[in-house]
């Protein structure tokens, strides 16, 4: 296996967003949330950079293919963003910035509801929150997503903290393999914006494994 987990830096954000866009789109709901050309790359980078700088609990990691790296090729194949609220760190309600190229009403109905459900469950409480995880489609089924989950769940177990995430239908089986269980779901009707399918997010919890 030529995959290794490393800390991700701000300079990795353009590649992480490129992976995100390849992994999640196009699909039947993305044109509703991000009509036209969608959010510009620089806006997405700015939003992520601000969140990382303002939230000290943020830890970003990447999975690198060392064989590709040795060849001088693009080696980052997966990225994940975790919030680890432990010790003196406590969560605060996020200030969402949707940016240009987004359907503000639809984003608030779906992604804003993710924030509200999370906050209702965890306001002021220590926990581990997996906010982003995506793998380059050219490198899926190689275990990169699992490497990210192993890293985060190991941290949660070390700290004795519950873990939380929002999953898509496609991602849910992977999270279940690592001990996450569905505790709620968000279903948003998108027909008022021309959608043909609802947007669904599965809210999942994992209890720490204590030694």
C-alpha positions as CSV (number, residue, x, y, z in Angstrom):
1,X,0.0,0.0,0.0
2,X,1.5,3.4,-1.1
3,X,-0.9,5.6,0.9
4,X,0.0,7.7,3.9
5,X,-1.8,10.3,6.0
6,X,-0.3,13.7,6.5
7,X,-1.4,17.1,7.9
8,X,-2.9,19.3,5.2
9,X,-1.8,22.9,4.7
10,X,-3.5,26.0,3.3
11,X,-1.6,25.4,0.1
12,X,-3.5,22.1,-0.3
13,X,-6.9,23.8,-0.4
14,X,-7.1,24.2,-4.2
15,X,-6.4,20.5,-4.8
16,X,-8.9,19.6,-2.0
17,X,-11.6,21.6,-3.7
18,X,-10.8,20.1,-7.1
19,X,-11.3,16.7,-5.5
20,X,-14.5,17.8,-3.9
21,X,-16.0,19.0,-7.1
22,X,-15.0,15.8,-9.0
23,X,-16.4,13.6,-6.1
24,X,-19.8,15.3,-5.7
25,X,-20.8,16.7,-9.0
26,X,-22.5,16.9,-11.2
27,X,-25.6,15.3,-9.6
28,X,-29.3,16.0,-9.5
29,X,-29.2,18.4,-6.5
30,X,-26.0,20.4,-7.1
31,X,-27.5,22.6,-9.9
32,X,-30.2,23.6,-7.3
33,X,-27.7,24.7,-4.7
34,X,-25.0,26.0,-7.1
35,X,-26.8,27.2,-10.3
36,X,-25.0,28.3,-13.4
37,X,-21.2,28.0,-12.9
38,X,-21.6,27.7,-9.2
39,X,-19.3,29.1,-6.5
40,X,-16.0,30.3,-7.8
41,X,-12.8,28.5,-6.7
42,X,-11.4,31.6,-5.0
43,X,-14.6,32.1,-3.0
44,X,-14.6,28.5,-1.8
45,X,-10.9,28.8,-0.8
46,X,-11.7,32.1,1.0
47,X,-14.5,30.5,2.9
48,X,-12.5,27.5,4.0
49,X,-9.5,29.6,4.9
50,X,-11.6,31.8,7.1
51,X,-13.2,28.9,8.9
52,X,-9.8,27.3,9.5
53,X,-8.3,30.5,10.9
54,X,-11.3,31.3,13.1
55,X,-11.8,27.8,14.5
56,X,-8.8,26.6,16.5
57,X,-10.3,23.1,16.8
58,X,-9.8,22.6,13.0
59,X,-7.5,19.8,11.9
60,X,-7.2,19.0,8.2
61,X,-5.5,15.9,6.8
62,X,-4.7,14.5,3.4
63,X,-4.0,11.1,2.0
64,X,-0.9,11.0,-0.3
65,X,0.1,8.3,-2.8
66,X,3.8,8.1,-2.2
67,X,4.4,6.3,-5.5
68,X,2.8,9.2,-7.4
69,X,4.8,11.6,-5.3
70,X,8.0,9.9,-6.2
71,X,7.2,10.3,-9.9
72,X,6.5,14.0,-9.4
73,X,2.8,13.6,-10.2
74,X,-0.2,14.9,-8.3
75,X,-0.1,12.8,-5.1
76,X,-2.9,14.1,-2.9
77,X,-5.9,11.8,-3.4
78,X,-8.1,12.5,-0.4
79,X,-8.8,15.3,2.1
80,X,-10.8,15.6,5.3
81,X,-11.5,18.4,7.7
82,X,-12.2,17.6,11.4
83,X,-13.2,19.8,14.3
84,X,-11.9,18.3,17.6
85,X,-13.4,20.2,20.5
86,X,-11.6,19.0,23.7
87,X,-9.8,20.5,26.7
88,X,-10.7,24.2,26.8
89,X,-12.0,24.3,23.2
90,X,-15.7,24.5,22.7
91,X,-17.8,24.9,19.6
92,X,-19.5,28.1,18.4
93,X,-22.3,28.4,15.9
94,X,-20.7,28.9,12.5
95,X,-21.2,32.1,10.4
96,X,-22.0,30.7,7.0
97,X,-20.8,32.5,3.9
98,X,-22.6,31.1,0.9
99,X,-20.8,33.3,-1.6
100,X,-21.7,34.1,-5.2
101,X,-23.0,31.4,-7.5
102,X,-25.2,29.8,-4.8
103,X,-28.9,29.6,-4.3
104,X,-29.1,31.3,-0.9
105,X,-32.6,30.1,0.0
106,X,-31.9,26.4,-0.9
107,X,-28.5,26.4,0.8
108,X,-30.0,27.8,4.0
109,X,-32.8,25.2,3.9
110,X,-30.4,22.3,3.6
111,X,-26.9,23.2,4.8
112,X,-28.2,25.7,7.3
113,X,-30.4,23.0,8.7
114,X,-27.3,20.9,9.2
115,X,-25.8,23.6,11.3
116,X,-29.0,24.0,13.4
117,X,-29.4,20.2,14.0
118,X,-25.7,19.9,15.0
119,X,-26.0,22.9,17.3
120,X,-29.1,21.6,19.0
121,X,-27.3,18.4,19.8
122,X,-23.8,19.7,20.7
123,X,-24.0,23.3,21.8
124,X,-21.1,23.9,24.1
125,X,-20.2,20.2,24.4
126,X,-16.8,18.6,23.6
127,X,-16.9,16.2,20.6
128,X,-15.3,15.4,17.3
129,X,-17.0,16.6,14.1
130,X,-16.1,15.3,10.6
131,X,-17.1,18.2,8.4
132,X,-15.5,17.2,5.1
133,X,-14.2,14.0,3.5
134,X,-13.7,13.4,-0.2
135,X,-11.6,11.2,-2.4
136,X,-10.6,11.7,-6.0
137,X,-12.9,9.4,-8.0
138,X,-9.8,8.1,-9.9
139,X,-8.5,6.7,-6.6
140,X,-11.7,5.5,-4.9
141,X,-11.9,1.9,-3.5
142,X,-8.2,2.1,-2.5
143,X,-8.9,2.8,1.2
144,X,-8.1,6.5,1.2
145,X,-11.4,7.4,2.8
146,X,-10.9,4.7,5.4
147,X,-7.4,6.1,6.2
148,X,-9.1,9.5,7.0
149,X,-11.7,7.8,9.2
150,X,-9.1,5.7,11.0
151,X,-7.2,8.9,11.9
152,X,-10.2,10.8,13.2
153,X,-11.8,7.9,15.1
154,X,-8.4,7.1,16.7
155,X,-8.3,10.7,18.0
156,X,-11.9,10.4,19.2
157,X,-11.1,7.2,21.1
158,X,-7.9,8.7,22.5
159,X,-9.9,11.6,23.9
160,X,-12.9,9.6,24.8
161,X,-15.2,11.8,22.7
162,X,-18.3,11.1,20.6
163,X,-18.0,11.7,16.9
164,X,-20.5,13.2,14.5
165,X,-21.0,13.7,10.8
166,X,-23.5,14.3,8.0
167,X,-23.5,11.6,5.3
168,X,-24.8,11.2,1.8
169,X,-26.5,8.0,0.7
170,X,-23.3,7.0,-1.1
171,X,-21.1,7.7,1.9
172,X,-23.2,6.2,4.6
173,X,-22.0,2.6,4.2
174,X,-18.3,3.6,4.7
175,X,-19.1,5.5,7.9
176,X,-21.1,2.6,9.2
177,X,-18.0,0.4,8.8
178,X,-16.2,2.7,11.2
179,X,-18.9,2.6,13.9
180,X,-21.2,5.5,12.9
181,X,-24.9,5.0,13.3
182,X,-27.8,7.1,12.0
183,X,-29.5,9.2,14.6
184,X,-31.5,11.6,12.5
185,X,-31.9,12.7,8.9
186,X,-32.6,15.9,7.0
187,X,-34.9,15.8,4.0
188,X,-35.5,19.0,2.0
189,X,-38.0,19.2,-0.9
190,X,-36.3,20.9,-3.8
191,X,-39.3,21.0,-6.2
192,X,-39.9,24.8,-5.6
193,X,-36.5,25.4,-7.2
194,X,-37.0,22.9,-10.0
195,X,-35.5,19.9,-8.3
196,X,-36.7,16.3,-9.1
197,X,-35.3,14.6,-6.0
198,X,-35.1,15.7,-2.3
199,X,-31.8,16.6,-0.7
200,X,-31.0,14.1,2.0
201,X,-28.4,14.1,4.7
202,X,-28.0,11.3,7.2
203,X,-26.9,12.5,10.7
204,X,-24.6,9.9,12.3
205,X,-23.0,9.4,15.7
206,X,-20.1,7.2,16.9
207,X,-19.4,6.4,20.5
208,X,-15.8,6.2,21.5
209,X,-14.1,2.9,22.0
210,X,-12.5,3.1,25.4
211,X,-9.4,1.1,26.3
